[in-house]
Amino acid sequence: MSQPVQPPNQPQQPYGQPVDGNPYAGGPGQGAPSAPTGNPYGQQPPAPTGNPFAGQQPGQGAPFGGGAPFTPAPPARNNVLLGVAVALGAAIVAGILYGVIAGSIEREVGYAAVGVGFLVGFAASKIGGSNPAVIAASAVFSIGAVYIGQLIGISMILADVAQIPFSEVVGDHFDAVTKAWSQEADFMTYLFLGLGAVAAVGGAKKAG
């Protein structure tokens, strides 16, 4: 008995159709496709932002082993009180030196008065800055320094004339010293006082 002959070119199962109830089964020799994740952008690499440091976490240091980004230091504040104190101290020292010079040569020197003022103003402004209060204090203290120097010079001269110690003249006869200054004061005496103040302003501007 003859068997029925199968019709040629029997249609094959199309690629991608469900196989045995598995909708993701591929054809022979094909691996199963990956299941969709529901995120169409899940596999895409992050887009560049143009900032090479965008991926760093907060608190991380700068690249190349550096620390935190450099922050400029705040400008130093001018210390007015310290500048005034320096002006006072410089005036006392400079006044004593001026008096010693004037008493040694028994006369005043204009350059010495200018040097007193310049020293006071320069030192004060170097510490306290170019604050108007510091400059004004320097000028006032310079006048006082030249005045003290003049009194010291007169005291040295009186001590030499009276053949008594300098400390005795200053301690016991200071009223006589101030009286002698008033009697001997002339235009040059006040000029030296003014030169000290002007030089102090110039020294302060030079330091600032």
DRENMI-275742 format. One line per 10 residues: number of its first residue (from 1); their letters; for each residue x, y, z of C-alpha. Coordinates in Angstrom, 2 decimals. Example, Ala and Ser with C-alpha at 12.3 -4.5 7.8 and 13.67 -1.06 7.14 Angstrom:
<atoms>
1) as) 12.30,-4.50,7.80  13.67,-1.06,7.14
</atoms>
This chain:
<atoms>
1) msqpvqppnq) 0.00,0.00,0.00  1.51,3.33,-0.91  1.96,6.08,1.70  0.74,9.59,1.12  3.42,11.93,-0.14  4.00,15.14,1.78  3.57,18.22,-0.29  6.94,19.82,-1.08  8.14,23.11,0.45  6.09,22.84,3.61
11) pqqpygqpvd) 5.94,26.31,5.20  8.35,26.86,8.08  7.54,28.65,11.29  8.39,32.32,10.82  11.28,33.81,12.85  10.18,35.54,15.97  6.91,33.69,16.39  6.13,32.09,19.74  7.70,28.72,20.20  6.11,26.35,22.68
21) gnpyaggpgq) 4.32,29.24,24.36  7.54,31.33,24.85  7.11,34.63,23.06  10.85,35.46,23.50  12.23,32.23,22.08  14.29,32.76,18.99  14.93,30.58,16.07  17.38,27.70,15.98  20.83,28.83,17.10  19.56,32.21,18.20
31) gapsaptgnp) 19.83,33.44,21.79  16.82,34.75,23.55  16.46,38.52,23.29  16.71,40.48,26.50  13.47,41.44,28.15  12.52,45.10,27.93  13.13,47.09,31.09  10.49,49.75,30.54  13.16,52.53,30.47  14.07,53.44,26.88
41) ygqqppaptg) 17.12,55.37,28.19  18.34,52.83,30.71  21.24,51.57,28.60  22.36,54.91,27.23  25.59,56.43,28.62  25.25,59.77,30.39  25.48,62.71,28.06  28.52,64.97,28.52  27.74,68.16,30.45  30.88,70.18,29.57
51) npfagqqpgq) 31.94,70.24,33.25  34.85,67.82,33.85  34.15,67.90,37.60  30.38,67.32,37.39  30.68,63.72,38.52  32.50,64.50,41.77  30.63,64.03,45.00  30.32,66.94,47.43  33.28,67.18,49.75  35.74,65.55,47.34
61) gapfgggapf) 39.02,67.31,46.87  40.18,69.01,43.74  41.89,66.86,41.03  45.63,66.24,40.89  45.80,65.64,44.63  44.99,69.23,45.60  42.86,70.26,48.51  39.84,72.48,48.51  39.67,75.26,45.91  41.79,78.26,46.83
71) tpapparnnv) 39.91,80.95,48.67  41.58,84.38,48.78  42.25,85.63,52.28  40.19,88.61,53.38  42.07,91.91,53.32  43.70,92.85,56.57  41.82,95.45,58.54  43.58,98.64,59.57  44.08,98.76,63.35  43.47,102.39,64.21
81) llgvavalga) 44.00,102.03,67.96  47.28,100.20,67.49  48.42,102.83,65.00  47.69,105.62,67.49  49.55,103.73,70.22  52.55,103.29,67.93  52.46,107.02,67.11  52.54,107.84,70.83  55.42,105.49,71.53  57.42,106.72,68.55
91) aivagilygv) 56.79,110.33,69.59  58.18,109.71,73.09  61.31,107.98,71.78  61.91,110.51,69.01  61.29,113.44,71.38  63.92,112.17,73.81  66.44,111.72,71.02  65.68,115.19,69.69  66.17,116.71,73.16  69.48,114.93,73.65
101) iagsierevg) 70.75,116.22,70.31  69.54,119.77,71.01  71.04,119.76,74.53  74.36,118.36,73.33  74.92,121.02,70.69  72.96,123.65,72.69  70.76,124.56,69.77  67.86,123.23,67.77  68.20,121.72,64.32  65.39,121.95,61.81
111) yaavgvgflv) 66.32,118.66,60.14  66.03,116.92,63.50  62.50,118.26,63.98  61.56,117.04,60.50  63.07,113.65,61.28  61.00,113.39,64.47  57.74,114.03,62.64  58.57,111.75,59.74  59.49,108.89,62.06  56.27,109.21,64.05
121) gfaaskiggs) 54.02,109.42,61.00  55.75,106.61,59.12  55.69,104.18,62.05  52.06,104.91,62.91  50.78,104.58,59.35  52.82,101.44,58.75  50.89,99.74,61.55  47.52,101.53,61.53  47.16,102.26,57.82  46.35,105.54,56.14
131) npaviaasav) 43.38,106.22,58.36  42.72,109.96,58.92  42.62,109.41,62.68  46.07,107.83,62.61  47.48,110.67,60.50  45.95,113.32,62.75  47.28,111.61,65.87  50.73,111.41,64.29  50.74,115.15,63.60  49.62,116.03,67.14
141) fsigavyigq) 52.07,113.64,68.78  54.88,114.98,66.59  54.26,118.49,67.87  54.38,117.11,71.41  57.58,115.20,70.61  59.36,118.32,69.36  58.11,120.24,72.41  59.38,117.54,74.78  62.67,117.57,72.94  62.97,121.31,73.40
151) ligismilad) 62.29,120.98,77.14  64.89,118.21,77.45  67.42,120.35,75.60  66.78,123.30,77.92  67.03,121.02,80.96  70.40,119.72,79.80  71.67,123.25,79.29  70.42,124.41,82.72  71.95,121.35,84.38  75.28,122.13,82.75
161) vaqipfsevv) 75.16,125.79,83.73  74.05,125.16,87.33  76.35,122.15,87.72  73.52,119.97,89.03  72.30,116.60,87.84  69.87,116.49,84.94  67.41,114.43,86.98  67.31,117.14,89.64  66.52,119.82,87.08  63.65,117.78,85.63
171) gdhfdavtka) 62.35,116.52,88.97  62.72,119.60,91.20  62.93,122.56,88.81  60.67,121.60,85.95  58.66,124.80,86.39  61.84,126.75,85.80  62.40,124.73,82.61  58.95,125.56,81.20  59.41,129.22,82.18  62.72,129.33,80.38
181) wsqeadfmty) 61.08,127.77,77.30  58.40,130.48,77.28  61.00,133.23,77.55  63.27,131.80,74.86  60.52,130.77,72.41  60.63,132.67,69.13  59.52,132.23,65.52  61.98,129.38,64.92  60.75,127.54,68.00  57.19,127.43,66.68
191) lflglgavaa) 58.43,126.75,63.18  60.11,123.58,64.35  56.86,122.51,65.99  55.05,123.03,62.69  57.75,121.20,60.74  57.28,118.19,62.96  53.55,118.07,62.21  54.02,118.50,58.47  56.71,115.85,58.37  54.42,113.46,60.24
201) vggakkag) 51.75,113.78,57.56  54.37,113.23,54.88  55.74,110.16,56.67  52.24,108.70,57.02  51.53,109.14,53.31  54.90,107.61,52.46  54.13,104.52,54.54  50.60,104.21,53.14
</atoms>
